[in-house]
Amino acid sequence: MVNRVLVTEAAAEVIDKLREENGPLMFHQSGGCCDGSSPMCFEVGELMINETDKLLGNIHGCDFYMSNDQFEYWKHTQLTVDVVKGRGASFSLEIPMGLRFVIKSRLFSEQESVELEG
C-alpha cells in the first residue's frame, strides 16, 4: 500500500509532546497565506474541515488534510512531514516551541501511481 503522507521520527517526537499538552491533534495543509504550504498542526476540532478538504492519510495518530485545490498540485507526490528549528508565521501548535513543521516531497514512481489509482 502506498501512503500519500509520512512522518519523520523527529516530527513524531514533537507530535507526542504536543499531544500530551493539547490532546488529539490533526494536520492541515492549505497553501496560500501565512506560511504558504507549510503543514499546520491543530487540536482536533479547532479547524473546521469540510467538502473542500481531502483526507490524505494519518501520520502518528493524526489525520492529515489538504485543501482540494492544493491537492491538484500535490497529487503526484508523496509528502513527508518533518520538523526544523525556527519560527513559522502560522497558528500551528509547534510554533511556541521554536520549531516548525515542514513538508518534504518526492514524485511517486509509475508503479506507485498505478497503485494509487486503483
C-alpha positions as CSV (number, residue, x, y, z in Angstrom):
1,M,0.0,0.0,0.0
2,V,1.3,3.4,-1.0
3,N,0.9,6.2,1.6
4,R,0.4,9.7,0.4
5,V,1.8,11.2,3.6
6,L,4.6,10.0,6.0
7,V,6.2,11.5,9.1
8,T,9.8,11.5,10.3
9,E,10.9,10.3,13.7
10,A,11.8,13.8,14.8
11,A,8.4,15.1,13.8
12,A,6.7,12.2,15.6
13,E,8.5,13.1,18.8
14,V,7.2,16.7,18.6
15,I,3.7,15.4,17.9
16,D,3.9,13.3,21.1
17,K,4.8,16.4,23.1
18,L,2.1,18.4,21.6
19,R,-0.5,15.6,22.1
20,E,0.5,15.4,25.8
21,E,-0.2,19.2,26.2
22,N,-3.2,19.5,23.8
23,G,-4.9,16.2,23.4
24,P,-5.9,14.8,20.0
25,L,-4.3,16.5,17.0
26,M,-4.8,16.9,13.3
27,F,-2.8,18.4,10.4
28,H,-3.9,20.6,7.5
29,Q,-2.0,22.0,4.6
30,S,-4.0,24.7,2.7
31,G,-1.4,26.8,0.9
32,G,-1.5,30.5,0.4
33,C,-1.3,32.8,3.3
34,C,0.9,32.8,6.4
35,D,3.5,30.0,5.9
36,G,2.3,29.2,2.4
37,S,2.1,25.5,2.0
38,S,3.5,24.5,5.4
39,P,1.6,21.8,7.3
40,M,-0.2,23.2,10.3
41,C,-1.0,21.2,13.5
42,F,-4.2,21.9,15.4
43,E,-6.2,20.4,18.2
44,V,-8.9,18.2,16.7
45,G,-12.0,20.4,16.1
46,E,-10.0,23.7,16.2
47,L,-10.1,23.9,12.4
48,M,-13.4,23.1,10.6
49,I,-12.9,20.5,7.8
50,N,-15.5,20.4,5.0
51,E,-16.1,19.2,1.5
52,T,-13.3,21.5,0.2
53,D,-10.7,19.4,2.1
54,K,-9.3,15.9,1.3
55,L,-8.1,13.4,3.9
56,L,-4.6,12.2,2.7
57,G,-3.9,9.8,5.5
58,N,-2.9,9.5,9.1
59,I,0.5,10.3,10.5
60,H,1.4,9.2,14.0
61,G,-2.2,9.1,15.0
62,C,-3.2,12.4,13.4
63,D,-5.4,12.8,10.4
64,F,-3.7,14.9,7.6
65,Y,-5.9,17.0,5.4
66,M,-5.2,19.2,2.4
67,S,-7.5,21.6,0.5
68,N,-8.8,20.1,-2.7
69,D,-7.2,23.0,-4.7
70,Q,-3.7,22.2,-3.3
71,F,-4.2,18.5,-3.8
72,E,-4.5,19.1,-7.5
73,Y,-0.9,20.4,-7.4
74,W,0.5,17.8,-5.0
75,K,-1.4,14.6,-6.0
76,H,1.6,13.2,-7.8
77,T,3.9,13.5,-4.8
78,Q,4.4,11.6,-1.5
79,L,4.7,14.1,1.4
80,T,6.8,13.6,4.4
81,V,6.2,15.8,7.5
82,D,9.4,16.8,9.2
83,V,10.4,19.4,11.7
84,V,13.1,22.1,11.7
85,K,14.2,24.8,14.1
86,G,12.8,28.3,13.6
87,R,9.6,30.1,14.0
88,G,6.9,30.0,11.3
89,A,4.3,32.6,10.8
90,S,1.3,30.4,11.5
91,F,-1.1,29.3,14.2
92,S,0.4,25.8,14.3
93,L,0.8,24.4,17.8
94,E,4.6,23.8,17.5
95,I,5.5,27.5,16.9
96,P,5.9,28.4,20.6
97,M,8.5,25.6,20.8
98,G,10.8,27.4,18.4
99,L,10.1,24.7,15.8
100,R,8.0,24.4,12.6
101,F,6.7,21.5,10.7
102,V,7.8,21.4,7.0
103,I,6.9,19.2,4.0
104,K,9.5,17.2,2.0
105,S,8.1,15.7,-1.1
106,R,9.0,13.3,-3.9
107,L,7.3,12.2,-7.1
108,F,5.5,8.9,-7.0
109,S,7.0,6.2,-9.2
110,E,4.9,4.9,-12.2
111,Q,4.1,1.8,-10.2
112,E,3.1,3.8,-7.1
113,S,0.8,6.0,-9.3
114,V,-0.9,2.9,-10.7
115,E,-1.4,1.6,-7.1
116,L,-2.9,4.9,-6.0
117,E,-5.3,5.0,-9.0
118,G,-6.6,1.5,-8.0
